Amino acid sequence: MLPGHIKPLKMNYRQELFILLIVNLVCFMVFSKYDTLEWIYHFSRSHEHYELDELVPLLFSLTITFALFSFRRWKEAQLFYTEVEYLSFHDSMTGLLNRRGAQLKMAHLPHVYAESAVVFIDFDNFKQVNQLYGYEVGDEILKRASTELLSEYKQCLLSRWAGEELMVIVPSINRQMLPSFVDDLYKRIAASIELSAHAVTISIGAVWGDAQANHQQLLVLVDEALSHAKQRGGAQVKIFDH
């Protein structure tokens, strides 16, 4: 799915291609009905001083050139649309899904998994880190955490949900497995963002749901769990019990 301002471009591209195909089809039918090629041949024979027969090879080569050029432009357009579509659903800095992409994926999760968990990861005092050490340090922290997620949790739905808030949706996990999963996640992310000059900690909120769970409700509950962890000083995990 493409963003709204790109869709008209793609529609125009398809419409123009369709029109060109129709025009060529009409030309083919007209040429076939009136034996245009034969007429050109006889006309060129009767007007040899015009040297019209020399134009036929040129027209043929121009047709091939135009076809190759059009094919190249079509491939470039396809690559452009693919890149735009990717960027419309992914965060360019971390490579994770953005909020829009995650919401689209989440809409299909209840139909795929009987059980799943939603996990929020938040970096404690992240604004102060940016103010004290610069945004480059904050960006590096997000990149390191995201790289760890993409490397070790490929089976999960991974998203940069908000500015410094990452979301992990864990498919096919039962309630009993969630604490150990979250504990392992906490340790991996904490280790990945260890910077020699800057002490950064994380807080994690998590909630489990079955196939009947409403993901919008789970998002509210996991946000409550994360808020609880941060209110207690951060650098800890809170699993919502329901």
Backbone as CSV, one residue per row, in Angstrom:
resi,resn,N_x,N_y,N_z,CA_x,CA_y,CA_z,C_x,C_y,C_z
1,MET,0.846,-1.194,0.000,0.000,0.000,0.000,0.882,1.244,0.000
2,LEU,0.552,2.225,-0.850,1.328,3.440,-0.963,0.630,4.589,-0.255
3,PRO,1.404,5.612,0.177,0.781,6.775,0.790,-0.092,7.497,-0.201
4,GLY,-1.032,8.316,0.332,-2.047,8.942,-0.504,-1.504,9.783,-1.632
5,HIS,-0.410,10.548,-1.395,0.086,11.442,-2.434,0.832,10.705,-3.531
6,ILE,1.164,9.417,-3.315,1.866,8.636,-4.338,0.891,7.843,-5.193
7,LYS,-0.257,7.464,-4.621,-1.222,6.645,-5.351,-1.641,7.255,-6.685
8,PRO,-1.951,8.579,-6.755,-2.334,9.148,-8.049,-1.261,8.985,-9.112
9,LEU,0.024,9.069,-8.709,1.105,8.891,-9.669,1.090,7.492,-10.246
10,LYS,0.871,6.504,-9.374,0.854,5.128,-9.849,-0.365,4.869,-10.709
11,MET,-1.504,5.459,-10.335,-2.712,5.294,-11.130,-2.537,5.925,-12.504
12,ASN,-1.935,7.142,-12.571,-1.702,7.796,-13.853,-0.775,6.971,-14.726
13,TYR,0.231,6.401,-14.095,1.180,5.563,-14.832,0.458,4.374,-15.460
14,ARG,-0.391,3.719,-14.712,-1.130,2.564,-15.226,-2.132,2.983,-16.296
15,GLN,-2.789,4.106,-16.078,-3.761,4.587,-17.063,-3.085,4.925,-18.388
16,GLU,-1.928,5.579,-18.316,-1.209,5.922,-19.536,-0.752,4.669,-20.276
17,LEU,-0.282,3.679,-19.523,0.126,2.425,-20.146,-1.054,1.750,-20.826
18,PHE,-2.214,1.769,-20.172,-3.420,1.170,-20.747,-3.829,1.906,-22.027
19,ILE,-3.757,3.234,-21.997,-4.118,4.028,-23.178,-3.182,3.719,-24.344
20,LEU,-1.889,3.612,-24.058,-0.923,3.290,-25.112,-1.206,1.926,-25.728
21,LEU,-1.567,0.971,-24.894,-1.895,-0.365,-25.405,-3.130,-0.313,-26.300
22,ILE,-4.138,0.451,-25.893,-5.356,0.591,-26.700,-5.041,1.257,-28.039
23,VAL,-4.232,2.320,-28.000,-3.862,3.022,-29.236,-3.133,2.088,-30.191
24,ASN,-2.207,1.304,-29.655,-1.469,0.367,-30.502,-2.377,-0.720,-31.059
25,LEU,-3.342,-1.158,-30.269,-4.281,-2.170,-30.741,-5.136,-1.623,-31.879
26,VAL,-5.606,-0.386,-31.726,-6.398,0.253,-32.784,-5.569,0.412,-34.053
27,CYS,-4.328,0.856,-33.895,-3.444,1.004,-35.059,-3.228,-0.329,-35.760
28,PHE,-3.044,-1.375,-34.972,-2.845,-2.699,-35.557,-4.070,-3.129,-36.365
29,MET,-5.258,-2.895,-35.823,-6.491,-3.269,-36.524,-6.651,-2.464,-37.818
30,VAL,-6.337,-1.167,-37.768,-6.440,-0.315,-38.965,-5.430,-0.748,-40.015
31,PHE,-4.192,-0.975,-39.584,-3.152,-1.389,-40.526,-3.493,-2.724,-41.180
32,SER,-4.075,-3.634,-40.383,-4.430,-4.950,-40.922,-5.573,-4.840,-41.924
33,LYS,-6.559,-4.028,-41.606,-7.733,-3.913,-42.476,-7.397,-3.285,-43.820
34,TYR,-6.531,-2.276,-43.810,-6.238,-1.537,-45.046,-4.892,-1.922,-45.664
35,ASP,-4.307,-3.030,-45.192,-3.028,-3.494,-45.747,-2.032,-2.340,-45.866
36,THR,-1.822,-1.674,-44.761,-0.994,-0.470,-44.763,0.427,-0.742,-45.231
37,LEU,0.980,-1.860,-44.803,2.350,-2.183,-45.185,2.469,-2.372,-46.702
38,GLU,1.473,-3.052,-47.256,1.482,-3.260,-48.713,1.324,-1.932,-49.447
39,TRP,0.479,-1.069,-48.898,0.287,0.244,-49.517,1.580,1.062,-49.494
40,ILE,2.293,0.992,-48.363,3.567,1.702,-48.253,4.569,1.170,-49.268
41,TYR,4.553,-0.162,-49.427,5.490,-0.774,-50.387,5.228,-0.264,-51.799
42,HIS,3.972,-0.310,-52.236,3.636,0.136,-53.589,3.888,1.635,-53.754
43,PHE,3.599,2.380,-52.712,3.817,3.825,-52.790,5.303,4.138,-52.943
44,SER,6.130,3.409,-52.187,7.576,3.641,-52.270,8.134,3.221,-53.621
45,ARG,7.528,2.155,-54.217,7.992,1.714,-55.536,7.652,2.744,-56.608
46,SER,6.495,3.354,-56.440,6.056,4.322,-57.454,6.640,5.716,-57.236
47,HIS,7.288,5.910,-56.072,7.919,7.207,-55.793,9.339,6.968,-55.275
48,GLU,10.119,6.282,-56.076,11.459,5.905,-55.635,12.362,7.107,-55.402
49,HIS,12.063,8.212,-56.031,12.909,9.389,-55.844,12.816,9.945,-54.417
50,TYR,11.762,9.523,-53.680,11.653,9.925,-52.272,12.520,9.062,-51.346
51,GLU,12.930,7.901,-51.864,13.721,6.934,-51.090,13.013,6.554,-49.781
52,LEU,11.714,6.318,-49.903,10.929,5.962,-48.716,11.333,4.614,-48.129
53,ASP,11.813,3.714,-48.995,12.190,2.396,-48.492,13.358,2.474,-47.510
54,GLU,14.127,3.564,-47.566,15.225,3.733,-46.619,14.708,4.059,-45.213
55,LEU,13.490,4.570,-45.168,12.928,4.941,-43.869,12.430,3.744,-43.068
56,VAL,12.093,2.656,-43.754,11.537,1.488,-43.062,12.510,0.917,-42.043
57,PRO,13.789,0.645,-42.420,14.731,0.152,-41.406,14.911,1.135,-40.248
58,LEU,14.900,2.450,-40.592,15.043,3.453,-39.535,13.869,3.404,-38.561
59,LEU,12.659,3.296,-39.103,11.480,3.202,-38.243,11.529,1.948,-37.384
60,PHE,12.022,0.861,-37.964,12.131,-0.396,-37.223,13.114,-0.245,-36.058
61,SER,14.281,0.361,-36.334,15.278,0.541,-35.273,14.783,1.511,-34.203
62,LEU,14.045,2.552,-34.638,13.480,3.492,-33.669,12.460,2.807,-32.765
63,THR,11.683,1.896,-33.337,10.700,1.152,-32.546,11.379,0.314,-31.476
64,ILE,12.471,-0.375,-31.877,13.215,-1.191,-30.913,13.825,-0.306,-29.821
65,THR,14.395,0.830,-30.245,14.999,1.755,-29.280,13.961,2.269,-28.288
66,PHE,12.795,2.650,-28.804,11.725,3.152,-27.942,11.241,2.069,-26.976
67,ALA,11.153,0.833,-27.469,10.703,-0.270,-26.616,11.691,-0.519,-25.481
68,LEU,12.999,-0.517,-25.817,14.017,-0.731,-24.787,14.029,0.416,-23.779
69,PHE,13.885,1.640,-24.271,13.848,2.806,-23.389,12.637,2.746,-22.461
70,SER,11.496,2.375,-23.023,10.267,2.286,-22.227,10.383,1.209,-21.162
71,PHE,10.988,0.076,-21.534,11.162,-1.014,-20.569,12.058,-0.567,-19.420
72,ARG,13.130,0.148,-19.745,14.038,0.645,-18.710,13.325,1.618,-17.774
73,ARG,12.549,2.523,-18.339,11.801,3.467,-17.527,10.775,2.747,-16.649
74,TRP,10.172,1.706,-17.194,9.199,0.926,-16.423,9.877,0.259,-15.229
75,LYS,11.082,-0.316,-15.448,11.812,-0.951,-14.357,12.198,0.082,-13.291
76,GLU,12.621,1.266,-13.735,12.970,2.321,-12.783,11.753,2.751,-11.969
77,ALA,10.609,2.836,-12.642,9.377,3.216,-11.943,8.997,2.162,-10.908
78,GLN,9.152,0.884,-11.273,8.835,-0.192,-10.334,9.736,-0.131,-9.107
79,LEU,11.037,0.127,-9.322,11.970,0.245,-8.200,11.608,1.436,-7.315
80,PHE,11.201,2.524,-7.947,10.805,3.718,-7.203,9.588,3.435,-6.333
81,TYR,8.577,2.797,-6.907,7.363,2.502,-6.150,7.651,1.525,-5.013
82,THR,8.549,0.557,-5.272,8.910,-0.402,-4.228,9.588,0.304,-3.058
83,GLU,10.497,1.226,-3.373,11.204,1.965,-2.326,10.256,2.868,-1.549
84,VAL,9.366,3.538,-2.260,8.405,4.424,-1.596,7.490,3.620,-0.683
85,GLU,7.054,2.459,-1.169,6.172,1.619,-0.364,6.889,1.142,0.891
86,TYR,8.161,0.758,0.759,8.940,0.320,1.921,9.063,1.452,2.943
87,LEU,9.421,2.644,2.465,9.622,3.774,3.371,8.324,4.238,4.022
88,SER,7.194,3.978,3.373,5.922,4.400,3.953,5.524,3.538,5.144
89,PHE,6.147,2.357,5.277,5.804,1.454,6.378,6.976,1.175,7.316
90,HIS,8.146,1.716,7.037,9.326,1.440,7.859,9.978,2.732,8.339
91,ASP,10.613,2.633,9.489,11.385,3.745,10.021,12.753,3.748,9.348
92,SER,13.119,4.850,8.738,14.338,4.891,7.929,15.609,4.740,8.763
93,MET,15.590,5.153,10.022,16.798,5.089,10.838,17.051,3.696,11.401
94,THR,15.999,3.051,11.903,16.167,1.762,12.578,15.907,0.561,11.677
95,GLY,15.160,0.748,10.595,14.796,-0.383,9.745,13.598,-1.161,10.256
96,LEU,13.048,-0.754,11.404,11.860,-1.409,11.949,10.610,-0.855,11.272
97,LEU,9.502,-1.570,11.429,8.230,-1.021,10.977,7.941,0.281,11.718
98,ASN,7.332,1.228,11.036,6.860,2.407,11.747,5.472,2.113,12.323
99,ARG,4.877,3.080,12.979,3.582,2.861,13.640,2.513,2.431,12.630
100,ARG,2.504,3.079,11.474,1.504,2.770,10.446,1.672,1.340,9.934
101,GLY,2.917,0.957,9.685,3.173,-0.397,9.210,2.806,-1.445,10.243
102,ALA,3.101,-1.151,11.509,2.775,-2.091,12.579,1.267,-2.251,12.737
103,GLN,0.539,-1.150,12.654,-0.920,-1.221,12.789,-1.535,-2.066,11.677
104,LEU,-0.990,-1.937,10.478,-1.496,-2.730,9.360,-1.239,-4.215,9.591
105,LYS,-0.041,-4.548,10.067,0.291,-5.947,10.346,-0.558,-6.494,11.491
106,MET,-0.771,-5.676,12.504,-1.528,-6.114,13.674,-2.969,-6.455,13.330
107,ALA,-3.505,-5.813,12.321,-4.896,-6.065,11.937,-5.109,-7.504,11.506
108,HIS,-4.028,-8.188,11.082,-4.155,-9.565,10.596,-3.687,-10.598,11.617
109,LEU,-3.079,-10.155,12.700,-2.525,-11.103,13.663,-3.554,-12.040,14.290
110,PRO,-4.745,-11.575,14.707,-5.700,-12.498,15.333,-6.098,-13.661,14.433
111,HIS,-5.984,-13.474,13.120,-6.376,-14.531,12.196,-5.247,-15.527,11.963
112,VAL,-4.044,-15.207,12.480,-2.882,-16.051,12.219,-2.430,-16.799,13.467
113,TYR,-2.415,-16.110,14.614,-1.875,-16.694,15.829,-2.966,-16.868,16.890
114,ALA,-2.947,-18.026,17.534,-3.902,-18.277,18.612,-3.513,-17.509,19.867
115,GLU,-2.200,-17.339,20.074,-1.707,-16.632,21.249,-0.578,-15.689,20.831
116,SER,-0.497,-14.559,21.492,0.591,-13.621,21.202,0.779,-12.703,22.400
117,ALA,1.893,-11.994,22.403,2.182,-11.039,23.473,2.634,-9.727,22.851
118,VAL,2.309,-8.641,23.533,2.746,-7.312,23.103,3.726,-6.783,24.144
119,VAL,4.877,-6.325,23.670,5.938,-5.839,24.560,6.354,-4.436,24.122
120,PHE,6.425,-3.525,25.084,6.937,-2.173,24.839,8.306,-2.037,25.501
121,ILE,9.254,-1.475,24.770,10.591,-1.183,25.298,10.783,0.327,25.282
122,ASP,11.135,0.882,26.423,11.341,2.331,26.500,12.691,2.615,27.148
123,PHE,13.385,3.617,26.640,14.709,3.977,27.148,14.552,5.040,28.231
124,ASP,15.030,4.725,29.420,14.860,5.613,30.571,15.643,6.917,30.375
125,ASN,14.982,8.022,30.706,15.617,9.347,30.645,16.240,9.629,29.276
126,PHE,15.538,9.219,28.233,16.096,9.337,26.884,16.270,10.797,26.468
127,LYS,15.336,11.647,26.861,15.445,13.066,26.504,16.676,13.699,27.138
128,GLN,16.949,13.311,28.387,18.135,13.838,29.059,19.416,13.352,28.379
129,VAL,19.394,12.112,27.894,20.557,11.576,27.168,20.825,12.415,25.925
130,ASN,19.755,12.725,25.193,19.906,13.556,23.996,20.430,14.949,24.336
131,GLN,19.915,15.514,25.437,20.318,16.871,25.815,21.761,16.926,26.318
132,LEU,22.167,15.895,27.070,23.507,15.896,27.660,24.592,15.491,26.673
133,TYR,24.294,14.462,25.857,25.332,13.878,25.004,25.125,14.126,23.509
134,GLY,23.965,14.670,23.149,23.711,14.936,21.738,22.800,13.889,21.116
135,TYR,22.120,14.288,20.059,21.173,13.389,19.400,21.873,12.218,18.709
136,GLU,23.150,12.387,18.382,23.873,11.285,17.750,23.957,10.083,18.683
137,VAL,24.146,10.363,19.974,24.203,9.273,20.960,22.838,8.609,21.085
138,GLY,21.783,9.425,21.140,20.434,8.860,21.206,20.113,8.009,19.994
139,ASP,20.493,8.487,18.817,20.265,7.714,17.591,21.038,6.403,17.619
140,GLU,22.268,6.456,18.116,23.092,5.248,18.177,22.467,4.211,19.112
141,ILE,21.889,4.665,20.205,21.217,3.750,21.137,20.046,3.054,20.447
142,LEU,19.224,3.833,19.751,18.079,3.258,19.036,18.533,2.275,17.962
143,LYS,19.586,2.614,17.251,20.086,1.744,16.189,20.603,0.428,16.751
144,ARG,21.343,0.502,17.853,21.889,-0.718,18.455,20.772,-1.640,18.944
145,ALA,19.796,-1.061,19.610,18.677,-1.870,20.102,17.908,-2.489,18.939
146,SER,17.691,-1.722,17.893,16.948,-2.215,16.729,17.717,-3.309,16.008
147,THR,19.025,-3.143,15.901,19.858,-4.175,15.271,19.766,-5.484,16.037
148,GLU,19.768,-5.391,17.356,19.639,-6.592,18.190,18.285,-7.262,17.969
149,LEU,17.235,-6.473,17.896,15.897,-7.025,17.660,15.821,-7.716,16.303
150,LEU,16.318,-7.053,15.277,16.252,-7.615,13.924,17.104,-8.866,13.793
151,SER,18.157,-8.953,14.601,19.048,-10.111,14.537,18.508,-11.304,15.314
152,GLU,17.964,-11.055,16.501,17.596,-12.151,17.402,16.101,-12.442,17.468
153,TYR,15.267,-11.553,16.964,13.814,-11.737,17.103,13.106,-11.548,15.763
154,LYS,13.653,-12.196,14.748,13.103,-12.057,13.393,11.679,-12.589,13.290
155,GLN,11.328,-13.548,14.157,9.994,-14.145,14.086,8.920,-13.228,14.653
156,CYS,9.346,-12.141,15.280,8.402,-11.216,15.910,8.088,-10.038,14.990
157,LEU,6.996,-9.371,15.295,6.664,-8.127,14.607,7.360,-7.003,15.372
158,LEU,8.263,-6.309,14.706,9.108,-5.309,15.351,8.776,-3.921,14.828
159,SER,8.641,-2.970,15.741,8.226,-1.634,15.318,8.847,-0.554,16.198
160,ARG,9.154,0.572,15.557,9.447,1.785,16.323,8.102,2.481,16.495
161,TRP,7.478,2.232,17.621,6.094,2.643,17.846,5.976,4.148,18.065
162,ALA,6.930,4.706,18.794,6.956,6.149,19.035,8.411,6.585,19.007
163,GLY,8.689,7.814,19.435,10.043,8.342,19.343,11.118,7.411,19.860
164,GLU,11.090,7.116,21.186,12.079,6.209,21.764,11.423,4.934,22.281
165,GLU,10.263,4.631,21.786,9.506,3.466,22.239,9.446,2.416,21.133
166,LEU,9.966,1.239,21.427,9.958,0.135,20.477,8.899,-0.879,20.891
167,MET,8.298,-1.529,19.917,7.267,-2.524,20.199,7.667,-3.863,19.599
168,VAL,7.422,-4.908,20.354,7.656,-6.276,19.890,6.367,-7.056,20.084
169,ILE,5.834,-7.618,19.012,4.687,-8.518,19.134,5.203,-9.931,18.919
170,VAL,5.023,-10.755,19.934,5.578,-12.104,19.934,4.489,-13.089,19.522
171,PRO,4.640,-13.779,18.402,3.614,-14.720,17.961,3.752,-16.074,18.650
172,SER,2.632,-16.747,18.774,2.604,-18.148,19.233,3.383,-18.352,20.533
173,ILE,3.074,-17.572,21.537,3.719,-17.728,22.834,2.633,-17.895,23.891
174,ASN,2.789,-18.891,24.760,1.778,-19.069,25.804,2.118,-18.207,27.020
175,ARG,1.160,-18.091,27.901,1.303,-17.186,29.048,2.500,-17.565,29.924
176,GLN,2.747,-18.867,30.095,3.816,-19.320,30.979,5.210,-18.979,30.432
177,MET,5.334,-18.875,29.105,6.635,-18.598,28.492,6.986,-17.114,28.487
178,LEU,5.995,-16.257,28.685,6.222,-14.822,28.541,7.270,-14.265,29.506
179,PRO,7.244,-14.601,30.813,8.251,-14.021,31.723,9.689,-14.312,31.302
180,SER,9.975,-15.546,30.912,11.345,-15.880,30.513,11.724,-15.182,29.209
181,PHE,10.752,-15.053,28.303,11.023,-14.360,27.041,11.376,-12.899,27.302
182,VAL,10.567,-12.242,28.131,10.787,-10.821,28.412,12.099,-10.613,29.164
183,ASP,12.421,-11.534,30.072,13.680,-11.425,30.814,14.876,-11.518,29.868
184,ASP,14.806,-12.454,28.929,15.881,-12.601,27.944,15.969,-11.362,27.054
185,LEU,14.806,-10.849,26.650,14.767,-9.646,25.820,15.405,-8.467,26.550
186,TYR,15.065,-8.317,27.810,15.615,-7.216,28.609,17.145,-7.283,28.650
187,LYS,17.663,-8.471,28.918,19.119,-8.624,29.034,19.821,-8.344,27.709
188,ARG,19.234,-8.817,26.620,19.856,-8.629,25.300,19.877,-7.155,24.898
189,ILE,18.749,-6.485,25.080,18.689,-5.074,24.689,19.587,-4.229,25.589
190,ALA,19.563,-4.506,26.885,20.411,-3.751,27.820,21.886,-3.907,27.462
191,ALA,22.281,-5.132,27.097,23.681,-5.372,26.725,24.041,-4.681,25.411
192,SER,23.086,-4.635,24.492,23.373,-4.068,23.163,23.585,-2.559,23.197
193,ILE,23.034,-1.885,24.221,23.134,-0.414,24.260,24.143,0.069,25.293
194,GLU,24.987,-0.826,25.781,26.016,-0.408,26.728,27.046,0.458,26.005
195,LEU,27.097,1.713,26.355,28.080,2.640,25.796,29.050,3.030,26.905
196,SER,30.318,2.973,26.615,31.335,3.159,27.652,31.178,4.461,28.440
197,ALA,30.778,5.529,27.743,30.713,6.831,28.417,29.313,7.211,28.883
198,HIS,28.324,6.423,28.512,26.949,6.827,28.794,26.166,5.634,29.355
199,ALA,25.683,5.769,30.574,24.882,4.716,31.192,23.421,4.901,30.792
200,VAL,22.872,3.923,30.094,21.489,3.989,29.634,20.772,2.724,30.085
201,THR,19.588,2.889,30.657,18.797,1.733,31.079,17.479,1.702,30.307
202,ILE,16.794,0.568,30.403,15.514,0.416,29.711,14.446,-0.076,30.674
203,SER,13.212,0.221,30.324,12.045,-0.327,31.025,11.213,-1.086,30.009
204,ILE,10.600,-2.172,30.461,9.799,-3.005,29.568,8.436,-3.270,30.195
205,GLY,7.398,-3.108,29.385,6.051,-3.507,29.763,5.581,-4.594,28.812
206,ALA,4.824,-5.550,29.313,4.377,-6.661,28.468,2.983,-7.111,28.875
207,VAL,2.260,-7.671,27.913,0.937,-8.228,28.173,0.707,-9.388,27.218
208,TRP,0.011,-10.396,27.687,-0.281,-11.586,26.874,-1.745,-11.562,26.453
209,GLY,-2.027,-12.107,25.265,-3.405,-12.192,24.800,-3.639,-13.431,23.958
210,ASP,-4.884,-13.913,23.941,-5.221,-15.073,23.112,-5.840,-14.596,21.800
211,ALA,-6.417,-15.541,21.037,-6.953,-15.218,19.708,-8.118,-14.243,19.778
212,GLN,-8.829,-14.214,20.914,-9.975,-13.316,21.053,-9.579,-11.917,21.546
213,ALA,-8.296,-11.749,21.853,-7.850,-10.473,22.415,-7.925,-9.364,21.372
214,ASN,-8.358,-8.210,21.821,-8.383,-7.021,20.981,-7.038,-6.306,21.125
215,HIS,-6.341,-6.157,20.016,-5.005,-5.580,20.106,-5.023,-4.132,20.580
216,GLN,-6.090,-3.416,20.313,-6.171,-2.050,20.818,-6.232,-2.046,22.339
217,GLN,-6.965,-3.006,22.897,-7.023,-3.121,24.354,-5.667,-3.552,24.918
218,LEU,-5.007,-4.475,24.209,-3.689,-4.924,24.660,-2.684,-3.775,24.653
219,LEU,-2.800,-2.885,23.682,-1.898,-1.734,23.624,-2.095,-0.819,24.830
220,VAL,-3.342,-0.667,25.248,-3.626,0.144,26.439,-3.027,-0.518,27.675
221,LEU,-3.199,-1.836,27.776,-2.704,-2.562,28.946,-1.181,-2.583,28.999
222,VAL,-0.539,-2.785,27.852,0.927,-2.835,27.844,1.502,-1.451,28.134
223,ASP,0.801,-0.412,27.736,1.249,0.947,28.049,1.153,1.208,29.548
224,GLU,0.109,0.669,30.169,-0.030,0.786,31.626,1.116,0.055,32.326
225,ALA,1.438,-1.132,31.821,2.532,-1.908,32.415,3.856,-1.159,32.297
226,LEU,4.103,-0.568,31.136,5.338,0.190,30.934,5.386,1.408,31.859
227,SER,4.271,2.109,31.976,4.214,3.280,32.859,4.495,2.883,34.302
228,HIS,3.972,1.724,34.704,4.197,1.229,36.060,5.685,0.967,36.284
229,ALA,6.345,0.359,35.296,7.775,0.061,35.421,8.596,1.345,35.533
230,LYS,8.231,2.353,34.781,8.985,3.608,34.801,8.721,4.399,36.085
231,GLN,7.485,4.327,36.583,7.151,5.036,37.818,7.895,4.462,39.017
232,ARG,8.258,3.201,38.916,8.994,2.552,40.005,10.503,2.738,39.866
233,GLY,10.906,3.637,38.985,12.329,3.962,38.864,12.984,3.500,37.585
234,GLY,12.267,2.738,36.779,12.826,2.264,35.520,13.797,1.114,35.703
235,ALA,14.455,0.740,34.608,15.427,-0.360,34.616,14.801,-1.646,35.150
236,GLN,13.578,-1.926,34.724,12.889,-3.135,35.179,11.798,-3.550,34.196
237,VAL,11.213,-4.701,34.493,10.169,-5.292,33.645,8.872,-5.365,34.430
238,LYS,7.761,-5.063,33.759,6.444,-5.222,34.358,5.532,-5.937,33.369
239,ILE,5.021,-7.096,33.771,4.067,-7.847,32.951,2.672,-7.617,33.507
240,PHE,1.778,-7.145,32.663,0.412,-6.872,33.107,-0.291,-8.192,33.405
241,ASP,-0.860,-8.297,34.592,-1.543,-9.519,35.020,-3.048,-9.318,34.875
242,HIS,-3.659,-10.087,33.978,-5.111,-9.949,33.783,-5.737,-11.319,33.545
